[in-house]
Amino acid sequence: MDILFRVILIAVTLLIALVIGLFLRRMLVRRLKQTVLDKWLVQTLGAIVIAVLLILAIPVSFTIADMGLISSAWQAIAAQFSLKEITGFTGSIVETLLIIALGLGFARTLMTLTIRRLGTNHIDINTRTLLGRVLYILTLTLIAFWILSIWQISIGVPVAALGILTVAFTVAIQDILKDLVAGFYILMERPFHIGDQITIGDQVNLASHTGRVEDVQIRTTKLRLVSGEEVSVPNALVFSSIVINNSFYSERRATLVVKLPEEEFVKDETSNLISTTLKGLDGILAKPEPSIIVGGFSEQKISLLVRFWVTHGQSSTVTEAVYALHAALPNAELIIQESAGDV
């Protein structure tokens, strides 16, 4: 009966400690959620509060229990292991677990703060994300070396093993590393920004991918093509290819081919008529002025190359120019050769 009573008292003591720990954890978590701390760190601190209360309840439980029984069990354990070894091993485990839990929370909080604080300086989101991830990895690396020092493991052994694994890993993923290095260059140099319309190609296929930049990640650049699809272009391809930023300048050139019968072409009058017609349209820029040059003669027709400049994104201006020239020259053939970049 006395044993049952002691067991009940121990259970009640541990239960009270658990209830108090849960109550304090709830208050602490509610308060910390209003700060910039990461959720992982908040929950870890809450768990530590419960653990501390339970640890404090253990001596009370020992007092209630039969000390003779506990003493016998302790002597049996001490006969196999020394007290110093037991306390040292237990302390190392507890310290390692605390460092891992708190370290992960601190690293995540540091990454979040970096991304958020740099945003106030109008730094690009991709650059902020990159810096945040770099700090996160550096923090985890420091934590790993800290844990090695706790267990008194020579740093030379993991460093040597890490070097061998790094060489093998680098050879295996060299293509991915090319994309990572190229992505770092794009994030730093910023040859284009999110929202720009770009064309990615090479000397053989100049216009292989044209679209609006949706996101610049570390490994790929995401484009929304002019046809509506999304494409992920490896950054190594972006780095090594010709990249045309269609949104960099505000004005764009359009070119029309005007074919007239030779008998209807008058050297100065026809050019003046075309120039006057184009200048009468609101969307066509006055500077640079429209230019008209003779492109060639074939099948008793003369070809004129008509070039003029419009504001970027105003593709309808080219259509208006075609209508206006058709009204001024009803017998002419009109062909759009350059659409002012609006593809």
Buried (B, 14 or more C-beta within 10 A) or exposed (E): EEEEEBEEBBEEBBEEBBEBBBEBBEEBBEEBEEEEBBBBBBBBBBBBBBBEBBEEBEEBBEEBBEEEEEEEEEEEEEEEEEEEEBEEEEEBEEBBEEBBBBBBBBBBBBBBBBBEEBEEEEEBBBBBBBBBBEBBEEBBEEBBEBBBEEEEEEEEEBEEEEEEEEEEEEEEEEEBBBBBBBBBBBBEEEEBBBEBBBBBBEEEEEEBBBBBBBBBBBBBBBBBEBEEEEBEBBBBBBBEBEBBBBBEEEEBBBBBBBBBEEEEBEEEEBBEBBBEBBEEBEBBBEEEEBBBEEBEEEEEBBBBBBBBBBEBBBBEBBEBBBEBBBEBBEEBEBEBEBBBBBB
